[in-house]
Amino acid sequence: MNAQINRRRFLRNAGVCIALPMLESLAPCASAAAARNKPIKRVVVLSNNYGVYPEAFFPAKTGADYDMSDTLKALERHRKDFNVYSNLDHGINAGHSGVPTLLSGVQVHEAVHFPEGNMSMDQKIAEHLGSTTRFPSLTLQVNEANLLSITRTGVQVPSMDIGAAYKAMFADQDAKEKEAVRGRFERHSSILDAVLKEAKSVEKRLGKHDQEKFAQYLDSVRGLEKKVVQEEPWLDRPKPVPGVPQPPQGKGTEKDLKAMMELIALAIQTDSTRAITLASGFVNGDFGLSGGYHGFSHHGQRENEVGALKKIEGYQVSMMAYLIDLLKAQADPINGGTLFDHTMILYGCGMATGEHSTKNLPLILAGGGFKLGKHIGFPVDKETRVPAANLLLSMLQNFGLEIDRFGTSTGTLTGLEVA
């Protein structure tokens, strides 16, 4: 099948026109992995910066026959395809600074005590993937800053809105722009070469303690060098044709978040990336509400504020359900089954509630080939508590990473089995 024809054919399902994905014959890395009986996996993390109203989020009963809570009602049609977790957290008391810890469990001031610092799960995956896809990861936002994605060196990855994400994935650069980027790659390479050359002479004059610090610095430089090497080959490769125009932006939370879900589905469908994080917010006036997300989150059990949170959070969860719809509607040509079968979707926040609690994080895991369909409650007491990072480790292992620790994990999550 001709590669140019493949890029210009489209599938129409679930109300969105989607470009054909990177097919097996056009993806040697994916094909090789499939030949080794290791399915190609993807991870999507959906979050906000204020947690949830817990009384409307967590079901009253545990097990498989629980009654769907108000906030989760939109997921009812996918009941067998997700788990809700109670009493998982990172064991920290951090307020708003807990938000960036969702995908590691490590606070920034504790990062020095961990081999990978406070690196987030998506960036661990990005390191693992390297140049397998055009974007090792995508960090996205809708009306809210995305604070989740953090590199090994503790740098927060800048996030893209709808317009920037669409252009990055599908808008080819002209010859002049490509030459500018190529020149930047060359300059970066020259600078990094000079730095590494100079480093050799400096290192010899350092004491043992300083050498350890300097080694960490050199790892960062080599990481930048590796990034340049990985990005450069993609410069001259044509981008997929999406088949849909760039979505309008600034139309309100409802339309913007739905458009972003369709972009995420496109990113997975075209194999542009396999690791995505998204933080979504709220704009005054959306859903007929007057006020700000932060103000609503400090609700004090007031009826108007609680009602606002239920609307905002219920819509976020409904968009998770919509994304599942989109991925279930598309066949996975590399792995077989559907794209959803091989995509893990995590909904959660590193701050449990807007009143600054970081205990009992709101967490939902869907897809990825796990045995799901339950509300699972873990021990509340400190002595037997289970770290939320155990869930992250299980997800990373499911993705294909052969590791036994990540962040603050103590092992994999008990009871989470592959189907």
C-alpha positions as CSV (number, residue, x, y, z in Angstrom):
1,M,0.0,0.0,0.0
2,N,1.4,3.4,-1.0
3,A,2.5,5.5,2.0
4,Q,1.3,8.8,0.4
5,I,-2.1,7.3,-0.1
6,N,-2.2,6.1,3.5
7,R,-1.6,9.6,4.9
8,R,-4.6,10.9,2.9
9,R,-7.2,8.4,3.8
10,F,-9.4,8.9,6.8
11,L,-11.7,7.0,9.1
12,R,-15.0,8.6,10.3
13,N,-16.3,7.3,13.6
14,A,-17.8,8.7,16.7
15,G,-18.4,12.0,15.1
16,V,-14.8,12.9,14.3
17,C,-12.8,12.5,11.1
18,I,-9.4,10.9,11.9
19,A,-6.3,10.4,9.8
20,L,-5.2,6.8,9.4
21,P,-2.6,5.8,12.0
22,M,0.9,4.8,11.4
23,L,0.2,1.4,9.9
24,E,2.4,-1.6,10.7
25,S,4.0,-1.6,7.3
26,L,5.1,2.0,7.8
27,A,6.2,1.7,11.4
28,P,9.3,-0.6,11.7
29,C,9.7,0.1,15.4
30,A,6.1,-0.8,16.1
31,S,6.2,-3.9,13.9
32,A,9.3,-5.2,15.6
33,A,7.7,-4.8,19.0
34,A,4.6,-6.6,17.8
35,A,6.7,-9.4,16.5
36,R,8.2,-9.8,20.0
37,N,4.6,-10.2,21.3
38,K,4.9,-6.9,23.1
39,P,1.9,-4.7,22.3
40,I,2.4,-1.0,21.6
41,K,0.9,0.9,24.6
42,R,-0.2,4.5,25.1
43,V,-0.9,6.6,28.2
44,V,-3.2,9.6,28.6
45,V,-3.4,11.5,31.9
46,L,-6.4,13.9,32.5
47,S,-6.2,16.3,35.4
48,N,-7.1,19.6,36.9
49,N,-5.4,21.8,39.5
50,Y,-8.0,21.8,42.2
51,G,-9.0,18.2,42.9
52,V,-12.7,17.2,43.3
53,Y,-15.7,17.5,45.6
54,P,-15.2,14.1,47.2
55,E,-18.8,13.5,48.4
56,A,-19.9,13.5,44.7
57,F,-16.9,11.7,43.3
58,F,-16.3,8.5,45.4
59,P,-18.9,5.8,45.3
60,A,-20.3,4.7,48.7
61,K,-19.7,1.0,48.2
62,T,-16.6,-0.9,47.0
63,G,-16.5,-3.9,44.7
64,A,-18.0,-4.4,41.2
65,D,-21.7,-3.7,42.1
66,Y,-21.2,-0.2,43.5
67,D,-23.7,2.6,42.6
68,M,-22.2,5.2,40.3
69,S,-21.6,8.5,42.0
70,D,-22.9,11.8,40.7
71,T,-19.6,12.9,39.2
72,L,-18.9,9.5,37.6
73,K,-22.3,9.0,36.0
74,A,-21.1,9.8,32.5
75,L,-18.8,6.7,32.7
76,E,-21.6,4.3,33.4
77,R,-21.6,3.0,29.8
78,H,-17.9,2.1,30.3
79,R,-18.4,0.6,33.8
80,K,-16.4,-2.6,33.0
81,D,-13.5,-0.7,31.6
82,F,-12.3,1.4,34.5
83,N,-11.5,1.2,38.2
84,V,-12.1,3.9,40.8
85,Y,-9.6,4.0,43.7
86,S,-10.1,5.3,47.3
87,N,-7.4,6.0,49.9
88,L,-4.5,6.2,47.5
89,D,-2.2,9.2,47.9
90,H,1.5,10.2,48.1
91,G,1.6,10.5,51.8
92,I,2.4,14.2,51.7
93,N,0.8,17.4,53.1
94,A,1.5,19.9,50.4
95,G,-1.6,21.8,49.4
96,H,-1.4,23.3,45.9
97,S,2.3,22.2,45.6
98,G,0.9,18.7,45.6
99,V,-0.5,19.2,42.1
100,P,2.8,18.6,40.3
101,T,3.5,15.4,42.3
102,L,0.6,13.4,40.8
103,L,2.8,11.5,38.4
104,S,5.8,10.8,40.8
105,G,4.8,11.3,44.4
106,V,8.0,13.3,44.8
107,Q,8.0,16.9,46.1
108,V,10.5,19.2,44.5
109,H,12.5,19.7,47.7
110,E,12.8,15.9,48.1
111,A,13.9,15.3,44.5
112,V,17.5,15.1,45.4
113,H,16.9,11.9,47.4
114,F,15.5,10.0,44.4
115,P,17.6,8.6,41.5
116,E,15.3,10.2,38.9
117,G,14.4,13.2,40.9
118,N,10.8,14.3,40.7
119,M,10.5,13.1,37.1
120,S,6.9,12.5,36.1
121,M,5.6,9.2,34.7
122,D,5.0,10.6,31.2
123,Q,8.5,11.8,31.0
124,K,9.8,8.5,32.1
125,I,7.9,7.0,29.2
126,A,9.3,9.7,26.9
127,E,12.8,8.7,27.8
128,H,11.9,5.1,27.2
129,L,10.4,5.9,23.7
130,G,13.1,8.2,22.5
131,S,12.6,9.0,18.8
132,T,10.1,6.2,18.3
133,T,7.4,8.8,17.7
134,R,7.6,12.4,16.5
135,F,6.8,13.6,20.0
136,P,8.1,11.5,22.9
137,S,5.3,13.1,24.9
138,L,2.7,15.9,24.6
139,T,1.9,18.3,27.4
140,L,-1.5,19.9,26.8
141,Q,-3.7,22.5,28.5
142,V,-7.3,23.8,28.2
143,N,-7.9,27.0,30.2
144,E,-5.4,26.0,32.9
145,A,-1.7,25.6,33.2
146,N,-0.4,22.0,33.0
147,L,2.0,21.4,36.0
148,L,2.2,17.6,35.7
149,S,5.1,17.0,33.2
150,I,8.5,17.2,34.8
151,T,11.8,16.1,33.3
152,R,14.6,14.1,35.1
153,T,16.4,17.4,35.8
154,G,13.3,18.9,37.5
155,V,12.2,21.1,34.6
156,Q,8.5,21.6,34.0
157,V,7.6,20.8,30.4
158,P,5.8,23.8,28.7
159,S,2.2,23.0,27.8
160,M,0.4,23.6,24.5
161,D,-3.1,24.8,23.9
162,I,-5.4,23.5,21.2
163,G,-3.9,25.7,18.4
164,A,-0.3,25.0,19.3
165,A,-1.0,21.3,19.6
166,Y,-2.7,21.1,16.2
167,K,0.0,23.0,14.4
168,A,2.8,21.0,16.1
169,M,1.2,17.7,15.0
170,F,-0.1,18.5,11.6
171,A,1.3,21.8,10.1
172,D,4.4,21.2,8.0
173,Q,7.0,23.8,8.2
174,D,8.1,25.6,5.1
175,A,11.7,25.3,3.8
176,K,12.8,28.6,5.5
177,E,11.4,27.4,8.9
178,K,13.1,24.0,8.5
179,E,16.4,25.6,7.8
180,A,16.1,27.8,10.9
181,V,15.4,24.7,13.0
182,R,18.3,22.8,11.4
183,G,20.5,25.7,12.2
184,R,19.4,25.6,15.8
185,F,20.2,21.9,16.0
186,E,23.7,22.6,14.6
187,R,24.3,25.4,17.1
188,H,23.1,23.3,20.0
189,S,25.3,20.4,18.9
190,S,28.3,22.7,18.7
191,I,27.7,24.2,22.1
192,L,27.1,20.9,23.7
193,D,30.3,19.5,22.1
194,A,32.3,22.4,23.5
195,V,30.7,22.1,26.9
196,L,31.5,18.4,27.1
197,K,35.1,19.0,26.0
198,E,35.7,21.6,28.6
199,A,34.0,19.5,31.2
200,K,36.7,16.8,30.9
201,S,39.4,19.3,32.0
202,V,37.3,20.7,34.8
203,E,36.3,17.3,36.2
204,K,39.9,16.4,36.9
205,R,40.3,19.3,39.3
206,L,37.2,18.6,41.4
207,G,36.9,16.9,44.8
208,K,34.9,13.7,45.3
209,H,31.7,15.5,46.4
210,D,31.9,18.0,43.6
211,Q,32.5,15.3,41.1
212,E,29.2,13.7,42.1
213,K,27.4,17.0,41.5
214,F,29.3,17.5,38.3
215,A,28.3,14.1,37.1
216,Q,24.6,15.0,37.5
217,Y,25.3,18.2,35.5
218,L,26.9,16.2,32.7
219,D,23.9,13.8,32.6
220,S,21.7,16.8,32.0
221,V,24.0,18.0,29.1
222,R,24.0,14.5,27.6
223,G,20.3,14.4,27.9
224,L,20.0,17.6,25.8
225,E,22.5,16.2,23.3
226,K,20.4,13.0,23.0
227,K,17.2,15.1,22.5
228,V,18.7,17.0,19.6
229,V,19.8,13.7,18.0
230,Q,16.3,12.3,18.4
231,E,14.4,15.3,17.1
232,E,16.5,16.0,14.0
233,P,15.5,13.0,11.9
234,W,11.8,14.0,12.1
235,L,12.5,17.4,10.6
236,D,12.2,16.2,7.0
237,R,9.5,13.5,7.6
238,P,6.0,14.6,6.4
239,K,3.4,15.1,9.1
240,P,0.1,13.2,8.9
241,V,-2.8,14.9,7.3
242,P,-5.6,15.2,9.9
243,G,-8.6,15.6,7.6
244,V,-10.1,18.2,9.9
245,P,-9.4,21.9,10.1
246,Q,-7.7,23.4,13.2
247,P,-10.4,23.5,15.9
248,P,-11.5,27.0,17.0
249,Q,-10.3,28.1,20.4
250,G,-11.7,30.2,23.2
251,K,-15.2,29.0,22.7
252,G,-15.6,28.0,26.4
253,T,-14.7,25.0,28.5
254,E,-17.3,22.8,27.0
255,K,-16.3,23.1,23.3
256,D,-12.6,23.6,24.0
257,L,-12.3,20.5,26.1
258,K,-14.2,18.4,23.6
259,A,-12.0,19.6,20.8
260,M,-8.9,18.7,22.8
261,M,-10.2,15.2,23.3
262,E,-10.6,14.8,19.6
263,L,-7.0,16.1,19.1
264,I,-5.8,13.5,21.7
265,A,-7.6,10.8,19.8
266,L,-5.9,12.1,16.6
267,A,-2.5,12.1,18.2
268,I,-3.0,8.4,19.2
269,Q,-4.6,7.4,15.9
270,T,-1.7,8.9,13.9
271,D,0.9,7.5,16.3
272,S,2.3,11.1,16.8
273,T,3.0,10.3,20.4
274,R,2.3,7.6,23.1
275,A,2.4,9.7,26.2
276,I,0.0,12.6,26.8
277,T,-0.9,14.8,29.8
278,L,-3.8,17.3,29.9
279,A,-4.8,19.8,32.6
280,S,-8.2,21.4,32.1
281,G,-9.7,24.4,33.9
282,F,-12.7,26.7,33.8
283,V,-13.5,30.2,32.5
284,N,-16.0,32.5,34.3
285,G,-19.3,32.2,32.6
286,D,-19.0,28.6,31.4
287,F,-21.9,26.3,32.2
288,G,-23.9,29.4,33.2
289,L,-21.7,29.8,36.3
290,S,-20.3,33.0,37.7
291,G,-17.0,32.9,39.5
292,G,-13.6,31.2,39.3
293,Y,-12.5,27.5,39.7
294,H,-10.3,28.3,42.6
295,G,-13.0,30.2,44.4
296,F,-15.5,27.3,43.8
297,S,-13.0,24.8,45.2
298,H,-12.9,26.6,48.5
299,H,-16.6,25.8,48.8
300,G,-17.1,25.6,52.6
301,Q,-20.0,23.3,51.8
302,R,-22.0,26.2,50.3
303,E,-24.7,25.0,47.9
304,N,-23.8,27.3,44.9
305,E,-20.0,26.5,45.0
306,V,-20.6,22.8,45.5
307,G,-23.1,22.8,42.6
308,A,-20.5,24.6,40.4
309,L,-17.8,22.0,41.2
310,K,-20.2,19.1,40.4
311,K,-20.9,20.7,37.0
312,I,-17.2,21.3,36.2
313,E,-15.9,17.9,37.4
314,G,-18.9,16.0,36.0
315,Y,-18.1,17.5,32.6
316,Q,-14.4,16.6,32.9
317,V,-15.4,13.0,33.6
318,S,-17.8,13.0,30.7
319,M,-15.0,14.1,28.4
320,M,-13.0,11.1,29.7
321,A,-16.0,9.0,28.6
322,Y,-16.0,10.7,25.2
323,L,-12.3,10.0,24.7
324,I,-13.0,6.3,25.5
325,D,-15.8,6.4,22.9
326,L,-13.4,7.7,20.3
327,L,-10.7,5.2,21.0
328,K,-13.1,2.3,21.1
329,A,-14.4,3.3,17.7
330,Q,-10.9,2.9,16.1
331,A,-9.3,-0.4,15.2
332,D,-5.6,-0.8,16.3
333,P,-3.8,-2.0,13.2
334,I,-0.6,-2.7,15.0
335,N,-1.9,-4.6,18.0
336,G,-5.4,-5.8,16.9
337,G,-8.5,-4.9,18.9
338,T,-9.2,-1.2,19.4
339,L,-7.0,1.7,20.3
340,F,-8.6,1.8,23.7
341,D,-7.6,-1.8,24.4
342,H,-3.9,-0.6,24.4
343,T,-4.3,2.9,25.9
344,M,-4.3,3.6,29.6
345,I,-6.3,6.6,30.7
346,L,-5.7,8.0,34.2
347,Y,-7.9,10.7,35.6
348,G,-6.7,12.3,38.8
349,C,-5.1,15.2,40.7
350,G,-2.2,15.6,43.0
351,M,-4.3,17.8,45.3
352,A,-7.4,15.8,46.4
353,T,-9.7,18.8,47.1
354,G,-9.6,22.5,46.7
355,E,-9.4,22.9,50.4
356,H,-5.7,21.9,50.1
357,S,-6.0,18.2,51.2
358,T,-3.6,15.8,49.5
359,K,-5.1,12.7,51.2
360,N,-7.3,10.2,49.3
361,L,-6.5,11.4,45.7
362,P,-9.4,11.1,43.2
363,L,-8.1,8.4,40.8
364,I,-9.7,6.6,37.9
365,L,-7.8,4.1,35.7
366,A,-9.3,3.0,32.4
367,G,-8.2,0.7,29.5
368,G,-4.7,-0.6,28.9
369,G,-5.7,-4.3,28.9
370,F,-6.2,-4.4,32.7
371,K,-8.9,-6.4,34.5
372,L,-11.1,-3.5,35.6
373,G,-14.7,-2.7,36.6
374,K,-14.5,-2.0,40.4
375,H,-14.3,0.6,43.1
376,I,-11.3,-0.5,45.1
377,G,-10.7,0.9,48.6
378,F,-7.3,0.7,50.2
379,P,-6.4,0.9,53.9
380,V,-6.8,4.3,55.6
381,D,-4.4,4.0,58.5
382,K,-0.8,5.1,58.1
383,E,0.8,1.8,58.9
384,T,-0.9,-0.1,56.1
385,R,-1.5,2.7,53.5
386,V,-0.6,2.0,49.9
387,P,1.3,4.7,48.0
388,A,-0.4,6.1,44.9
389,A,3.0,5.7,43.1
390,N,2.4,1.9,43.2
391,L,-0.3,2.6,40.6
392,L,2.1,4.6,38.5
393,L,4.7,1.7,38.7
394,S,2.0,-0.8,37.5
395,M,1.2,1.5,34.6
396,L,4.8,1.8,33.6
397,Q,5.4,-1.9,33.7
398,N,2.2,-2.4,31.6
399,F,3.7,0.1,29.2
400,G,6.7,-2.1,28.8
401,L,9.3,-0.7,31.2
402,E,11.3,-3.3,33.1
403,I,11.6,-1.5,36.4
404,D,10.7,-2.3,40.0
405,R,10.6,1.2,41.5
406,F,9.3,4.6,40.4
407,G,9.0,7.7,42.5
408,T,7.8,6.9,46.0
409,S,6.5,3.4,45.0
410,T,7.0,0.4,47.3
411,G,5.9,-2.1,44.6
412,T,3.2,-2.6,42.1
413,L,-0.5,-2.1,43.0
414,T,-2.1,-5.1,44.6
415,G,-5.0,-6.5,42.6
416,L,-4.3,-4.7,39.3
417,E,-4.0,-7.6,36.8
418,V,-3.5,-7.6,33.1
419,A,-6.5,-9.1,31.2
